[in-house]
């Protein structure tokens, strides 16, 4: 763990810190936006499961308000037109998620515990597991979440902090999340900040 922590400390003292601080500030503003903007961010996180972030960002920006108005067929057609990997199933999930748009806004505006909020999202929004729910909450300003995706897993495996698992179960996810919290505490970082540092270490990019 010490080697990984020392590497992150180096990044904290570089210009990468400014980029990460800026991105965290952007995330913090989303939660205060209207229901439509919050829902579009949920759509992005539904899109990202098993699909590259760069491509998802590109397609998401092109469709934009279409996530609020297009029929399932129209959305699937847009996904196909823009080369998105899972046009049919993800368009179905997004259309079904619209039924919970107002409920989602209400529960976010309430002062529910963050763990209960994540559990609610996983329970009611199809296509969303713990990774995607954490991604969504991180992207709308909840700083106690990191995204345990394959980039983060590979980095932790590389530093001999975890074993590689073929299947990511809920228990394994939460166990890795606990390890990340330990690392974040040692570095005096939020989970959201740590996530961006780790993602940068593995990919050389700071996305969302």
DAZICOR-V561019 format. One record per residue. N is the residue number from 1. RES is the residue in three letters. PSI is psi as a letter, one per 20 degrees, with the letter a starting at -180 (NA if undefined). Layout:
# DAZICOR-V561019
n=[N/N]
res=[RES/RES]
psi=[PSI/PSI]
This chain:
# DAZICOR-V561019
n=[1/2/3/4/5/6/7/8/9/10/11/12/13/14/15/16/17/18/19/20/21/22/23/24/25/26/27/28/29/30/31/32/33/34/35/36/37/38/39/40/41/42/43/44/45/46/47/48/49/50/51/52/53/54/55/56/57/58/59/60/61/62/63/64/65/66/67/68/69/70/71/72/73/74/75/76/77/78/79/80/81/82/83/84/85/86/87/88/89/90/91/92/93/94/95/96/97/98/99/100/101/102/103/104/105/106/107/108/109/110/111/112/113/114/115/116/117/118/119/120/121/122/123/124/125/126/127/128/129/130/131/132/133/134/135/136/137/138/139/140/141/142/143/144/145/146/147/148/149/150/151/152/153/154/155/156/157/158/159/160/161/162/163/164/165/166/167/168/169/170/171/172/173/174/175/176/177/178/179/180/181/182/183/184/185/186/187/188/189/190/191/192/193/194/195/196/197/198/199/200/201/202/203/204/205/206/207/208]
res=[UNK/UNK/UNK/UNK/UNK/UNK/UNK/UNK/UNK/UNK/UNK/UNK/UNK/UNK/UNK/UNK/UNK/UNK/UNK/UNK/UNK/UNK/UNK/UNK/UNK/UNK/UNK/UNK/UNK/UNK/UNK/UNK/UNK/UNK/UNK/UNK/UNK/UNK/UNK/UNK/UNK/UNK/UNK/UNK/UNK/UNK/UNK/UNK/UNK/UNK/UNK/UNK/UNK/UNK/UNK/UNK/UNK/UNK/UNK/UNK/UNK/UNK/UNK/UNK/UNK/UNK/UNK/UNK/UNK/UNK/UNK/UNK/UNK/UNK/UNK/UNK/UNK/UNK/UNK/UNK/UNK/UNK/UNK/UNK/UNK/UNK/UNK/UNK/UNK/UNK/UNK/UNK/UNK/UNK/UNK/UNK/UNK/UNK/UNK/UNK/UNK/UNK/UNK/UNK/UNK/UNK/UNK/UNK/UNK/UNK/UNK/UNK/UNK/UNK/UNK/UNK/UNK/UNK/UNK/UNK/UNK/UNK/UNK/UNK/UNK/UNK/UNK/UNK/UNK/UNK/UNK/UNK/UNK/UNK/UNK/UNK/UNK/UNK/UNK/UNK/UNK/UNK/UNK/UNK/UNK/UNK/UNK/UNK/UNK/UNK/UNK/UNK/UNK/UNK/UNK/UNK/UNK/UNK/UNK/UNK/UNK/UNK/UNK/UNK/UNK/UNK/UNK/UNK/UNK/UNK/UNK/UNK/UNK/UNK/UNK/UNK/UNK/UNK/UNK/UNK/UNK/UNK/UNK/UNK/UNK/UNK/UNK/UNK/UNK/UNK/UNK/UNK/UNK/UNK/UNK/UNK/UNK/UNK/UNK/UNK/UNK/UNK/UNK/UNK/UNK/UNK/UNK/UNK]
psi=[h/g/g/g/g/h/h/h/h/g/h/h/j/r/i/h/g/g/g/g/h/g/h/h/g/g/g/h/h/h/h/i/a/r/h/g/h/g/h/h/h/g/g/g/h/h/h/i/p/k/p/p/g/g/g/g/g/g/g/g/h/g/g/d/i/h/h/h/h/q/r/g/g/g/g/g/h/g/g/g/h/j/k/q/h/m/g/g/h/h/h/g/g/g/g/h/h/h/h/j/g/h/h/g/g/g/h/g/h/r/l/q/q/h/h/h/g/g/h/g/g/h/g/i/o/q/j/o/a/h/g/h/h/h/g/g/g/g/i/j/j/o/i/j/p/r/o/m/a/h/g/g/g/h/g/h/g/h/j/k/h/r/q/p/q/h/p/n/r/g/g/g/g/h/g/h/h/g/g/h/h/g/g/g/h/h/i/l/q/r/h/g/g/g/g/h/g/g/h/g/h/h/i/j/q/o/c/NA]
